[in-house]
Amino acid sequence: MSASAARSALASSGNGVRKALINSLSTPLVTSFAGAQALWWPCASASPSIYILFIPGNPGLCAWYTQYLSCIYNSHALKGKVEILALGHRGHAPLPSGAGNTIFGPNENQANAAARGERTGLADQIRHKVQVVDAIRTILPKRQAAVTQNGTSSLLAQNGKPEGQEPCTKLILLGHSIGCYIAVETLKARPDSIDGVHMLFPAIANVGKTPNAKKLRLLVHPLLPSLMLSLPLLFLSLLPACVVFFLTRIVTRQSHMAARTTADLLLTPGAVLNCIKMAREEFRDVGEIKPDTVKAIQTFTRRSDPGVIRTYWGETDGWAPTWLRDEVSEQLGLQEERLPPTIGKRLSRARSFSVSQAHKVLSSAASSAGSVLTTRSNKTSSDPSIQRQQQAQHLPSASPRKRTRPFHMRTASASRSIDGSIIIQPPANFTDDDETENEALALVLDGDTGGDGGSIMLTKASETGALARGAKDAKGVLTNTICEMGIPHAFCLNHGVEMARITAHWIKSDHL
């Protein structure tokens, strides 16, 4: 079933029929919006609790993030409650053939215009995302003011619902890299339509001063496309798509899906040049954080129904070095927050391709027939004992305890936290005679977190609960989390599952 046919069927169906239709679909559905490729994961409910609009980095191809977004969509915490629309950048990816609408016109016309570089700059991409937010809010329940008995207006009634309406669907912007900057600018344009902004490896300030930007100065030079890229791109366009895909897979060692997406980028007319044009504008225009940005974010997080803004940074990131991360955190007033131990475990291996080799990709395309990207590996210890030591570093520090009276496991209770871990706690009537405050110990059993399956961690129940509730208690507060797992900036290529676990944890805690 095509995306357009699916939309028509879902719009005219009841909840039961809608759920059956969605279960029969192969998600994501490939569609488009105003000349940009989009991937859609529809919700079984006509009014989902959460609607996620995902904005990719540059290049803006959503297919690279398919595994990541599918894991969020199918996560235990969010399944059946979330709808996801991943919207690429105009002119960066091929559009579905024979599709379009009466407002924006046929996709063929949109693709031809994008190939000529029309409406593909950074400012154009921001306006494009604002249009999408407006479109989403026309079909989903909106936050509306309700007049109270004393004549004042409030956004929500005490039960959390607009008076006389169904519960509001929360709209969350989820961005990666420069997509975070686009998300912030979209928030500034439509603050009342958005409930949260989650930023992954954000590139929101001084992009042109970062180490990676300095390495790519030559690639984004205005004269480069006409002098150096014309012949390599022409040569690639003459090769069969299967050959370009095969060579891309060999050169990059990417997965099947990622290599196919990279090949689509190389074969889409004008796509590479549009990416370079957008990067050049990023280096030039994304500078110091502006006062109106700080004010907009402060207003967003301090309103009557406070919004949530979260940032997740890499330990070593060529697009956001430590000095830049600290500078942004200070300017925006970000408060540091760490992930629960069972989520924030260090990976045994982290791998991504090096953006510093991008100029070699294009310059050697004619001679090597498709050398497009390079990869590199960053390895950490895979020894289970070392991993357990690393996990222990993530546990909250605790002062030495005196003797604690044991309790019988048959009288204990077990519960599963939002991150999938199992917490075993003493019964409610258990007391500790040696402590002025009863802080029972909880046993946290490590679930499917990508580490060695037999690890068991012991921590206080109060601390475990605080970690699990941390994001929930931080509503209206800007948070700053530094990756301690070894996930690289280009997480979508090899670490979509791990990043999805983190994102689902945040969204569940903040918005449900």
N, C-alpha and C positions, 0 to 999 in steps of 0.2 A: 504494500500500500504506500502510495506517495505521501509526502508531507502535507500537500494541499488537500488530498482526499481524507487524510487522517484528521486534519483540522475541521473539515466540514462534518465528518462523522461525529467527532467529539462534541462539536457545538450543538448538534441536534439530538443528542442522546441524554438519557437520564443517568443518574449516578451508577446504577447497576450495570447498565449497558456500557457506560463509559469505562468502568473498571475492567469489564471483559474485553473491550476493544484495546485498551492499553496493555493488558496482559498478553494480547496476541501480537502486539507490535514488536518489531526489533529496534530497540532504541540504541543510539539516538537517531532521531529523524533528521535528515539533511534538508534544510530549507534556506531561505535568504530573507534579508530585510534591507531595503534601500541600497542594493548593490553590494552587500556584504554577505558572505557565507555564514550560516548559522546552524548550530546543532541544538536539537530540542529534546528534552526529556520531560514529557507531559506527566502531570499528576493525575492519579485516579479520581481525585476530588475536583469538582469544578472550581472550588475556592480553596486552594492549598494554603496551609498555614504559613509557608515560607516560599517565596519566589526568588531564586538566585539568578542574577544577571552576571555572567562571567565575562570579563574583558581581558583578553590575552596581551602578551607583550608584543615586541616587534622582532621578527615577523609575526603578524597577527593571524595565525592559522589555528582554529579551534581544534582541528583533528588531532593535533599533538597532545591535547589534554583529554582525549576521550576516556582513557583508563581512569584518570584522576576523577573526572566528573561522574563517571559511571559508578565508581566506588562510593562517592558521596550520595548519589541518588539511591543506591541499593543498601546503604548502611542501615544497621539495625535501629539506630536512633532516629533516622529521618525517613525511612522508607514509608511511602504512602502519605507523607506530609509535605513533601517538597517538590517543586517544579523548577527545572533548570533550563535556562536559555544561554548558550554560549555564543556570543556574537563576535565574529572576526572583524578585521579592519577592511574597509572598502578598498578593493583593488589588490588584495594580498592573496586571494585564493579563488579557484574556479567556482562559478555559480551553477546551480542545477539547471540543466538545459530545459527549455520549453516552459519555464516558470516565470512568475512575475505577478504584478497586481495592477489595478487601475490607477493607483496613486503614484507609484514610482515607475511604472512602465515595465516592459518585458526585460528579463535578465540579459538578453543579448545586447540591448541598448545600454544597459548599465555596465556590462562588461567592456563594451567598446569604449565608453566614456572613461572608465577607470584605466584602461590600457593606455589612454592618452594622458593620464595623470590628472584627470579632472576630479576635484573634490577628494583628494587622497592625502592631503597634508595633515599635520597633527591637529590643527584647529578644526579641520573638517571631520576628523574622527571623533572629536569631542562633541561637536554638534550632532553627529550621527548617533552617539550613545544617548544624548539627551532626548532625541526623537524616540528612541526605543523605550526609555523610561515613560514618556508621555503615552506611548501606545500601550504599554503594560498596564498603566493606571486607568486606562479607559475601559479595560475588560475585567479588571479585578476590583474587589471592594476597596474603596478609598477611605482614608482617615478623614472624617468629617467632624466639624464642630457641633457639639450638642449643647443647647442652652439649658442651664440649670434653673431651679426654682427661684434663686435669688437674682436671676438675670445675667449672671456671668456665663461665659462659654468655656467649655472644656473639650479637649480632643476625644477623650474616652470616658465612658461611664465607669463606675466603680467595679463593675464586673469585667472590665477590660474590653467591652464591646461598644461600638458606636450605638447610641440609643436607637432602637427600632431597626437595627441592621444586623447582619451576620458578622462574625468576628472578622477583623481586618486581616488581609494577607500582608505579611511583612515582606518588604522588598529589600533584598540584600545585594549590594554590589560587591563582587568578589574579583579582585584584580591581581595580575601578576606583572612585575617589572614596570614598564612604562604604562601598562594598563592600570596600575594604581594611581598614577598621575591623572589619567583620563577619568578614573572613578571619582577622585577628589574634585576635579573640575565639574563633573556631572552633579556631584553633591551640592556644590556651590550654586549651580543653576536650578536645581530642583530639591531643596532641602526638605520640604514637606512631603515629598513622595517617597523618601528613602528612610529606612529604619536602621541600617547598619552598613558599614564599609569594612571589609576584611582585605588586608593588603599582604601579599606574599612576595617577599624579596623586593620591596618597593624601590622604584627609581623615581622619586618625587622631587628631588632637588639637586642642583649642580651636576646634572648628568654629564655635561661636557668636561668636567674636571676629574672624572673618575678614571682609574687606570685603563679600563677597557675602552673608554671613549678616546683616550690618547692613542691607543694602539690602532684605532680604526679611523684616524683623521684622514689618511690618504684615501680610504675607501669611500668616504662620504664627500670628498671634494667635488664641487659642482662640475668640473671638467672631466671627471673620471668616466661617467657613463658614456659620453661620446667618444672618448679616446681609447678606453681600455675594455669596456664591457660589451660593446656592440657586437663584435665578432664572436666572442665566446657564447653569448646568449643566442645569437643567430645559429651557431653550430648546434647548440643543445636543442633548439626548436626543430631542427631537421632530423633529429634522431627519433626513432619510435619510442613511445612512452614506456614500453616494457624494457627497452635497453637503458633508458635513463634511470628507471627504478632499480634495475639490476645493478648498475654501476654505483648508484647512490647507496644501496644496501651494502655493497662490498667496501666502499670507501669509508662510510660513516660507522658501519657496524651497528646501525640502529635497528630497532625492531621492525617487523613487517609494516605495521601501521605508521610508525614514525617515518620510515624511509619512503613510503608512498606519499605521505604528506609533504616531505621535503621535495620529492620529484614534482608534485603538483605546483609547488612554489616556483620551481625552475621553469616549468613548462607553461605557466599562466602568463599570457602576454602582458608585459608591463609590471608584473608583480615584483620582481627583484628591484627594478628602478623605483617603484613606489615605496618599498621598504627603505631603500637608501635615502630617498627624499625625506621620508618621515624621520629617519635617524638624524639627518642633518638638522632638521628643525628641532628635534629633541635637544641636541647638543647646544643649539643656539638659544632656545626659548625657555628650557626648564632650568632655571637658575635658583637664586635664593628664594626661600619660601616667602610669599608676599603677605603683608599684614592682613589683607582681606581673606586670605586662606586661613590664617590663624583664627581670625574672628569667626569665620563660618564654622570651623570645626568646634570651637568653644561653644558657640550658640547651639550647634547640633547636639552636643553631649550634655547640655544644661537645660534643655527645654523641658516642658512638663512631662512628656513621654521621652526620656533621654535616649538618644541614639548611641550606638556602640561602634567604636572604631578600634580595630586591632591591627597591629603590624607584626610581621614575622620576618626576621632578618637572618641572613647567613652569617656564620662565623667568619668566613673569608669569602668575600664577594667582590669581584672586580667592578661591579656596577654600584655597589654601596659599601665602600670601605669603612673601617671603624670610625674614622674621624667624621665622616659624613653621617653615619648612623647616630653618633653622639650629638652632632649638631642638630639634626632633625628632632631627636628625642627631647632636647632642651627647648627648642623653639615651640614645639607643639605640646610640651608638658606631658610626654608619655611616661607612664608608670610601668616599671619593669614587672613582668609576671612570668613565672616558669610553668612549664607543662607538668602534669602529673607524671610520676616516674614510669608508669607502664606505657605512657604514650611517648615520652621524651627520651626513649632509649636510643643509644648511638647505633648507627648502622654498621654492619661489618664491611660494607663497601659503598663508596660513593663514586659516581662516574658521570661525566658530562662532556660535551664537545667544547672545544676552545673557540671562543669568538675571535680571538686574536689571529686565527688562521683564515678568516673569511676572505681576505684579499687573495690568498693563495688559491682558494676554491675557484674563484671566478677567472683569475688570470691563467690558470692551468686547465680550464675547461676545454678549450679547443684542442689541446694536445693530448689530454688524458680522457677526453670524451665523457665528462660527467663527474670529475672530482669536485665535490661540493662542500663537504664539511669534514672536519677531523675530530677525533675523540681523544680523550685522555682519561686516566684513571687515578683516583685518589683513594688509597687503601688504608684502612685502619685495622687494628688487630681483630681477628676472628676467634681468638682464644676465649672459650666460654668463661674461664675464671677471670680474665681481664675484663670481659664485658660486664660481669657481675660487679666488679670493682667500679667500673664506670657508672653502672646503674646506681650503686650505693651513693655516689657523689651527688645524685639528684635528690636524695632523700632529705627532708628537713632535718636540721641539726637538733639534737635533743640533749638535755643535760642528764647526767647519770641518775638512774633511778634506784630507789631502795627496793628491798624485796617486795615483790608483788604476789599476792595470793592467787594461785591458779584457779581456773574455773573449768567445769566439765564441758567437753565439746558437745554433749547431747543437749545441753541447755542453751547453747549458743545459737545465734541466728546468722544467716548468710544473705547477702544481697549482691546484685550485680550493678556496678557503677556505670555511668554513661560511656566510659572509655573501654568497657568490656571486661574489666578486671572483677574478680570476686572478692568481696570483703567479708570476713568472718569476725563477728563481734560477740562479746560476752552478753549475757542476759541483762535486761534493764535493771534488775535488783542487785547486780554484782557491785560490790564496794571494795575499795582498797583502803585498809586501815592505816597503811603507812604513808598515805598521801593526803594532803589537805584538799586536793582537787582530784576527783575521780577521772583518770584518763586511761580508759581500758585500751589494751593493745588489740590491734586488728591485724589479721593475716591477709596479705594481698597476694593472690595467686596470679602469676603472670599468664595472660591468655595469648591469643595469636597476635603477637606484636613484632614478629620478625626476628626475635632473638632465640636463644636456646630454650627449648620447651620446658626444661625442668627447673627453671629458676623460681625461687620463692623469696619474697621480701617481707620483712616484718616492720610495721610502723604503727604509730599511735592512731587510734580510731579518729580522734579529734583532728589530727593532721591530715589523715586521708580524706575525711569529709571536707576539710577546708580546701584541699587541692581540687576535689571534685566540684566544689561549689565556687571556686575562685572566679571563674568567668561570670557566673550568675551574679555574684556580689559586686562585680565590677561594672555593672550597667551604668552608662553615663560617664565612664572613666576611660581615658585613652590608655591603651596598654601597648607594651613593647616587649616582645619575646624574641630572644636570640636562639637560633637553631643550635642545638647541642647534639645533633644526630648525624652530622656530616652530609646533609642533603645539599646538593649544589644549586646554583641559581636556576639552571635549566632542569628543574626537578621533573618536568613532565615526561622526559625521555625514559627515565629508568626508575623513578621513585614516586610515581603517581599514587600507589597504594598507601605508602607511609604518609604522604602529604594529605591524602583524603581522610585518613584517620584523625589527623590533627584538626582539619577544617570541620569535620563532622562534630568533633568534640566541642569546638568553639560555638558552632551554630546551635547545637542542642542546648548548651549551657546558657547562651545569651538570648535566644529568641523563642524557646519553647517552654 
